[in-house]
Amino acid sequence: MTMLETLELDLRSKLKSYVSKKTMIEEVIPDDLDALFEIVKAHPKEFDFVINNIRQNIVLFLEHKIGMR
């Protein structure tokens, strides 16, 4: 079972004790950056936009640091 499937199962179980969809989703998504990174690594196509955004931010940061911007 993948991490996303586990998250989905956790979310579905929380749906039974309905609070609000936003609250339930926030409770299921891990706060740990390593766990989030593992989810992104396991599903590169779904998170491609996030990876590209991170790459662009790193490029801008480095260009700023070395005086290219």
Residue pairs with C-beta under 8 A, 6 or more apart in sequence:
1 9
2 42
2 43
3 35
3 38
3 39
3 42
4 39
4 42
4 43
7 28
7 29
7 39
10 28
11 24
11 25
11 28
14 24
14 27
14 28
15 24
18 24
29 36
30 36
30 39
39 47
40 47
40 50
40 51
44 51
60 69
63 69
